[in-house]
Amino acid sequence: METKIPQLRKKMKISQAELAAAVGVTRQTITSIETGKYIASLPLAFKISRYFDKTIEEVFIFSDTEDI
């Protein structure tokens, strides 16, 4: 699943570690989400989206053709 997290982080000038601390996960989790190796749980997706003051759909790009 693609995300806009890297772009949003750069816009806010925050690191992966800062985002991770704000939403209660490790930096490695944020890295994995950004690279598509890990799909965020719904609660985590909400936390990340709220952090950026965006909807989930504005942060996470879901395609109907993706395997779930």
C-alpha positions as a Markdown table, in Angstrom:
| # | Residue | x | y | z |
|---|---|---|---|---|
| 1 | Met | 0.0 | 0.0 | 0.0 |
| 2 | Glu | 1.4 | 3.4 | -0.9 |
| 3 | Thr | 1.4 | 6.3 | 1.5 |
| 4 | Lys | 2.0 | 10.0 | 1.4 |
| 5 | Ile | 3.8 | 9.8 | 4.8 |
| 6 | Pro | 7.3 | 10.7 | 3.4 |
| 7 | Gln | 5.9 | 13.8 | 1.7 |
| 8 | Leu | 3.9 | 14.9 | 4.7 |
| 9 | Arg | 6.9 | 14.4 | 7.0 |
| 10 | Lys | 9.1 | 16.5 | 4.7 |
| 11 | Lys | 6.5 | 19.2 | 4.5 |
| 12 | Met | 6.3 | 19.3 | 8.4 |
| 13 | Lys | 10.1 | 18.9 | 8.6 |
| 14 | Ile | 9.9 | 15.9 | 11.0 |
| 15 | Ser | 11.9 | 12.7 | 11.0 |
| 16 | Gln | 10.7 | 9.1 | 11.0 |
| 17 | Ala | 11.7 | 8.9 | 14.6 |
| 18 | Glu | 9.7 | 12.0 | 15.6 |
| 19 | Leu | 6.6 | 10.6 | 13.9 |
| 20 | Ala | 7.1 | 7.2 | 15.4 |
| 21 | Ala | 7.3 | 8.7 | 18.9 |
| 22 | Ala | 4.2 | 10.8 | 18.3 |
| 23 | Val | 2.1 | 7.8 | 17.3 |
| 24 | Gly | 3.7 | 5.3 | 19.7 |
| 25 | Val | 5.6 | 3.0 | 17.4 |
| 26 | Thr | 9.2 | 2.4 | 16.4 |
| 27 | Arg | 11.1 | 4.2 | 13.7 |
| 28 | Gln | 11.4 | 0.9 | 12.0 |
| 29 | Thr | 7.6 | 0.6 | 11.8 |
| 30 | Ile | 7.4 | 4.0 | 10.1 |
| 31 | Thr | 10.1 | 2.9 | 7.7 |
| 32 | Ser | 8.3 | -0.3 | 6.9 |
| 33 | Ile | 5.0 | 1.5 | 6.3 |
| 34 | Glu | 6.7 | 4.1 | 4.0 |
| 35 | Thr | 8.4 | 1.4 | 1.9 |
| 36 | Gly | 5.3 | -0.8 | 1.7 |
| 37 | Lys | 6.7 | -3.7 | 3.7 |
| 38 | Tyr | 4.1 | -3.3 | 6.4 |
| 39 | Ile | 0.4 | -2.2 | 6.2 |
| 40 | Ala | -0.6 | -0.1 | 9.2 |
| 41 | Ser | -3.4 | -1.4 | 11.4 |
| 42 | Leu | -6.5 | 0.6 | 11.3 |
| 43 | Pro | -5.9 | 2.2 | 14.8 |
| 44 | Leu | -2.3 | 3.1 | 13.7 |
| 45 | Ala | -3.6 | 4.5 | 10.4 |
| 46 | Phe | -6.0 | 6.7 | 12.3 |
| 47 | Lys | -3.2 | 7.9 | 14.7 |
| 48 | Ile | -0.9 | 8.8 | 11.7 |
| 49 | Ser | -3.7 | 10.5 | 9.8 |
| 50 | Arg | -4.7 | 12.6 | 12.9 |
| 51 | Tyr | -1.1 | 13.5 | 13.5 |
| 52 | Phe | -1.0 | 15.1 | 10.0 |
| 53 | Asp | -4.6 | 16.5 | 10.4 |
| 54 | Lys | -5.7 | 14.5 | 7.3 |
| 55 | Thr | -8.2 | 11.7 | 6.6 |
| 56 | Ile | -6.9 | 8.2 | 6.2 |
| 57 | Glu | -7.7 | 8.4 | 2.5 |
| 58 | Glu | -5.4 | 11.5 | 2.2 |
| 59 | Val | -2.5 | 9.6 | 3.8 |
| 60 | Phe | -2.9 | 6.0 | 2.6 |
| 61 | Ile | -3.5 | 5.2 | -1.1 |
| 62 | Phe | -5.5 | 1.9 | -1.4 |
| 63 | Ser | -6.0 | 0.2 | -4.7 |
| 64 | Asp | -8.8 | -2.4 | -5.1 |
| 65 | Thr | -6.4 | -4.5 | -7.0 |
| 66 | Glu | -4.0 | -5.0 | -4.1 |
| 67 | Asp | -3.8 | -8.2 | -2.2 |
| 68 | Ile | -4.9 | -7.8 | 1.4 |
